[in-house]
Amino acid sequence: MKHQIPGYLCLSDMLDQDLSAYEYFQTLPPDVREALKREDGVTNFDELQARAKHLSEAGLPGDLSAF
């Protein structure tokens, strides 16, 4: 039976290994990127998108409506 890893170790690990996640992350407003780096609990692409949306809706500057 093949063991599947549920995600990456941390945000920086995911950004280093997942080109799609890295490209998406680079399109985010700087304040959202910094907030995500401080949290560093994001371990997969779905979490990255959800956290970015949440941070945007919480009032951080930047428009993520295109995402």
C-alpha positions as CSV (number, residue, x, y, z in Angstrom):
1,M,0.0,0.0,0.0
2,K,1.4,3.4,-1.0
3,H,1.6,6.0,1.8
4,Q,0.4,9.4,0.7
5,I,1.6,12.6,2.3
6,P,-1.3,14.9,3.1
7,G,0.6,18.1,2.3
8,Y,4.0,19.8,2.6
9,L,5.8,20.5,5.8
10,C,5.2,24.2,5.7
11,L,4.5,27.1,3.3
12,S,8.1,27.6,2.3
13,D,8.4,23.9,1.6
14,M,5.4,24.0,-0.6
15,L,6.5,27.1,-2.4
16,D,9.9,25.5,-3.1
17,Q,8.4,22.3,-4.5
18,D,5.1,23.3,-6.1
19,L,5.4,25.6,-9.1
20,S,1.7,26.3,-9.3
21,A,1.6,27.3,-5.6
22,Y,4.6,29.5,-6.0
23,E,3.2,31.3,-9.1
24,Y,-0.2,31.8,-7.3
25,F,1.6,33.1,-4.1
26,Q,3.6,35.6,-6.2
27,T,0.3,37.1,-7.6
28,L,-1.0,37.9,-4.1
29,P,-0.7,41.4,-2.7
30,P,2.4,41.9,-0.6
31,D,0.4,42.2,2.7
32,V,-1.3,38.9,2.1
33,R,2.0,37.2,1.3
34,E,3.5,38.5,4.5
35,A,0.6,37.5,6.6
36,L,0.7,34.0,5.1
37,K,4.5,33.8,5.8
38,R,3.9,34.8,9.4
39,E,1.2,32.1,9.9
40,D,3.3,29.4,8.1
41,G,0.7,26.8,8.8
42,V,-0.3,26.4,5.1
43,T,0.6,22.9,3.9
44,N,-1.3,22.5,0.6
45,F,-2.6,24.5,-2.3
46,D,-6.2,24.4,-1.2
47,E,-5.3,25.8,2.2
48,L,-3.2,28.5,0.5
49,Q,-6.1,29.7,-1.6
50,A,-8.5,29.5,1.3
51,R,-6.2,31.4,3.7
52,A,-5.5,34.1,1.0
53,K,-9.2,34.6,0.5
54,H,-9.9,34.8,4.2
55,L,-7.1,37.3,4.7
56,S,-8.4,39.4,1.9
57,E,-11.9,39.3,3.3
58,A,-10.6,40.2,6.8
59,G,-9.6,43.5,5.4
60,L,-6.0,43.2,4.3
61,P,-5.3,45.6,1.4
62,G,-5.3,44.1,-2.1
63,D,-8.0,42.7,-4.4
64,L,-8.1,39.0,-4.7
65,S,-11.4,38.9,-6.6
66,A,-9.6,37.6,-9.7
67,F,-8.6,34.5,-7.8
